[in-house]
Amino acid sequence: MKQGNIGVTTENIFPVIKKFLYSDHEIFLREIVSNAVDATQKLKTLASVGEYKGELGDTTVRVKLDKSAETLTISDHGIGMTADEIDKYINQIAFSGAEEFLDKYKNDANAIIGHFGLGFYSAFMVSKQVEIVSRSYQEGAKGVRWSCEGNPDYTMEETDKEERGTDIVLHIDDENKDFLEEGKIQELLSKYCKFLPVSVAFGKKKEWKDGKEQETAEDNIINNTTPAWTKKPADLKEEDYAAFYRELYPYGEEPLFHIHLNVDYPFHLTGILYFPKVNNQMDLQRNKIQLYCNQVFVTDAVEGIVPDYLTLLHGVIDSPDIPLNVSRSYLQADANVKKISGYITRKVCDSLSDIFKKQRDEYEKKWDNLKIFISYGMLTDKKFDEKAGDFNLLKNTEGKYFTLEEYKKLIEANQTDKDGNLALIYTNDREQQYSYIEAAKAKGYDVLLMDGQLDVHLASHLEQTSEGKLHFVRVDSNVADKLIVKADAAASTLTVEQQSALSQMFRSQAPKSEKTDFMVNFEAMGADAMPIVLTQNEFMRRMKEMSALQGGMASFYGQMPDSYNLVVNTDHPLIQHLLQKEEEACGAKVKPMLDEIAALNQKVSELNAAKKDKKDDEIPESDKAALNTANERLTQLGADKEKVYNDFAASENSVRQLIDLALLANNLLKGQSLNEFVKRSIQFIQ
């Protein structure tokens, strides 16, 4: 028997492993099984070049659990090790110094393992003792047993072992008894070893027989050794891609499209990415892409490794040029990873463009689910945005699809404003804004349907990239005549006092709420248009919508009340009749007030002119008093006049009825107000 001391430059290697690898201690199983697979692959390589002439036989890696003995054993029939090789590869740890080690890697378990060749030693995270029983493939090799109890001391002795290969026996410690549970080991094998290139068996398959679950004689193989991404695209059919998606996500719906990645230069990369079907925005999930290194699972937290928008996709990426055991920060800074990220973006763009050109009908059918990914990519990745114009689509209310360039050609004749800019009119709710859509169509305008979660952000993005040559206008942001300004506005036909009367009447009857403001405006829209239309300022409304998804300045707008314009159509017979009734009911009361207001305004003007260029002590006190008295009287007269208009509006049911009709058209009439509207409507019918 040989006894010795493991060659490390610090006595504290094992406590360090225990302490700093503890948070990621489940990774030990991946490391040990991966080593077994590597040993098997090496033997197959030697056999293929004629350096090993024996029979390969059964090369299955086997994971065995013995709960009574409290051991977990990983066995392979690979290349095996001699005593000298164990001494070289196990007893000597390349370790550059405790201080550098702790300072640089104390918070990163993966980095410790990867940088210092501690894959095997990760076993001590969960074990009080680890044994290696191995026999080399070399002719005449003797079996060797190595044992260590988690300190620098070890024993190594010759032992009987009939077959080549290596058994790693882990004596699980008291703090990690959960790794003696069959379900736990099955879970970890499925997570880390599901696609390893050598068969891995964990126990026997089970089946229900005679009312209970019983083991069969068949090995329970936990992995698919030749997953779809390892094959050439030419060797796969559509059903193969669909089957692999179900293997990855057993309960997921069929994906929209797949993209097969396969490149050998300047780096190695394979994989398959899927655009998942999204039934609603709540279905969007990140971290569904699995990252592998030579079929060994690395992580499913791929932010920073692939472009941000691709974290919404599903699938697998595999590259031997991505280090297996390093931190995410290392990956983000790695030159190969950056190249891979850029390649994936180009490949996704090229594939989507190709699908769009060759299968446009199919692409359009899937667009409603696909657009969330395209929009997110355009908003977050400049390189993707530069190419997405070839396959990003706009959909109108007729269900027709256009690229932006196609759509600009469609509308340029009728939807160009007086400054030569294109106006893209859109709705975000086809049902609620139906009347506005119809009014816009009556003007010959086409209306886009933009009801997606990111559509308002994308509209702003497209406006910015067009350098002011196009702008998006929601169909209810103004009356149809003003959606696209083609000429300077015509002067109002109402007198100042008529506008004042109507404004006060409608403002006094508008709903009162801290969360909503109503402003009264006047437009001559023609006798056939609606008497009152409710509109919302495009800029303010868009800022509020964007505030729902982002902070910063947008959150300031999100806290502001909703602001609506009550646009009164001065051409409509109902408005003209209402104005006539108001003048008949209020004229006698208001005229004396107006006369007095006019006289007082004249007096105020004269008094202000008299004190111009004078210092305060040079103005006669009588003039100061007269000015104060006049202004106070003007304030009182203004209040008295408003009360006359308010009282008339309160007694004239048609005022509130017209307002409620406008609110109803925008789905803003609810509760008690809706109930009162219904009762009032019945009275009008009677």
Steps between C-alpha positions, in 0.01 A plus 500: 500500500616848417427790726562859410406862510302662218720755325336832577656827608253552782389275783149642472392375158218281631342753738512748214325256269238429765441864575515676167352230282218421738238724337541312171570161647260312272743562215719215630287243321544672164876510553540135597267368228668725241839360599363148451369594156836657409680180602264298281542735203878480529489122483278513190747741340794266575303210354420696184868572431612146582677574829250287690425168338279343764123476502322816606206302637238682706613863540198618698582731790309377807384699800417282801340603827542294818293668766588250772875544442445877444700490177458629148714328239575615144656226288638501146668249268728757350872555485566447872806613694825347621646582840742742334212676322303533823810644660536747214140603441345463845778554752647811335270801486613798295445764763666841475452635850235530766466879497450533124264205509279640773500858377418418142263209528348492847152591368499277195483124541513431127811711458681313777430166338581607147812705555678266739406159363296418804221315320578177681552677832148647483401154634623612842225762513260221590726215619684412819708247304566443131641180349637439153520140378657491155672276248667633190420370150873434453603137475616354829369791704417435866202631685556785742296638789539862616323637807482838667290633790491867403847601618841510332575140609414211270565127465561315174543122463478225244165325481316237299286646220397270220394758241660815370351832599440703813258497792466821701342416837361796696428445870236771545544711814233577759429849364409371153273203559262629233749366243410152618143548373422337166278790391773756566761312299253444217426874497869595482580247231210628292617859547873461435545176308192472279693524173843361581654310205545172690206306645450561872293249698344563838346182636239304308184604326181454698151396398167446671428135558250335732398839635846619594814643342768238431848509351563338163825356368542794258747777581348840575695709246456863598651668194464540124852458364423642156267799548375680192746790522796260456371394160526677167195702392485297178445184707200638689135540405241739643362224720849447646520863607149478645588182690814657645299802619264264682802328653623835633158633604258208542204725584567781255292583192641446154752778421460752217836457327839343566850615408781242476843637594799319350836673455861375510696821446622726657352311794300183550130538569196280458149533633133542423298805600122508497255789494237379749130562455378771736131485593525815709775730621506327839638189327829675422781335692871558498769239559346232282817471288731231633873554457721191450869432454555177306154381607572577867246737650650834610212735584157620402574855619624635167452877548814672380614188319245535220332828396232605746208451261606140436447413866131485406567210262514131589752235401864395531838656425812279516857615452832354616634857475281603794686399819309247706580620851525877507300788636243686296710818527789307344276379221378852427858623465626201298589584138361174363172553682468848344565355155245227562242756614553701180477190286173391659347841430605481134373144469163585655464802269599303190269211589198723567563691179525175307180359655318824423609504137438130430199434726332839534149358538612273784701783655198732498279235660741482793577871519270584792702261721833581339492879518576525873844347434567720196389816680713422805802433280455827309471696824799344676754392237632750245641237264171311498308823446709586195393178328148456637343732244510207257262290709328727754133534407220748557144369509197711415142466621414307184743226600753580226875502567768736370866575554555863593621582150197331344268689732659837433435453128139402572413814701729771364239640259233561763678507835772760449462813711556861396869473599560195279511244783311171499234444765446137602158482665451211742262352754591300807143377554296425192171460688526793741619742230267373229327835435835677466625234259190539285537879497864467391411250228230740377783745437676234291759422767640155574515402868763273655425259784767547769373321810820326612681551827797675335320671210496848653875475566562374148297790355724749681809308389396505133425872523849566635677289238301669220648836601159665511380374163213303651294511816241271657162644593247303699161512335331655805765766560306757298194543283533338159557834325794575729670160508708611205549877477493581131436875524493778758195489726198710396381774734211415731152624398396540865536828686723515804199508730330207325816295549516611863137401558533155339835437669362579845186296442682184395781542752251533786328173406814298426586225757700621800802287591853552631621246243335658195501849346265617225574796271234641266605578141304601188527370146285546191476135396190511278135437575529125444781446753442420868386798715772430759816292467731404784871507409824455690830676434736258324816606686357496852310175447804328351720613788251355748487169314877477486520576872330166566812318375786729600608740770682831481327797342222277369393422858441874552247495216347185642400687817328781312120491449358382168426806286216492245373755252122539464493617141170676422393488136371853436342391170271241653128593520478382862779737606350790306159428654656479847673834447172655388319368810779631721478848348121502542519383862807694613522800268292736716702411812841504336470812281511751790799312639677512165433872466636566848800273436578691180479835682715377787760355261515840331545669838771254605684564173488874560620470860784267397601744227499788748743326740737386224861607562409635846641391831259365757511816716424713193164327436204673671337291771163563337622333179633201696170459680303538176715233331457255790124562507472445124697175509300367795179584317625330183576184702155505650330560163700213350382269777140621461511441124644150547220422747239599242656266244546227760137520613379483141724201425379322813137549396561407136532118487636506146832644623577203727351261246741617230795470739393151606466390137862603442609318817300192404673486161831477688387244758535764773137506614453260790325445832258767618570725201404221260183431696400868489572510126266208439221663702551831319493322163162347586366847588616633163321216318179565692 
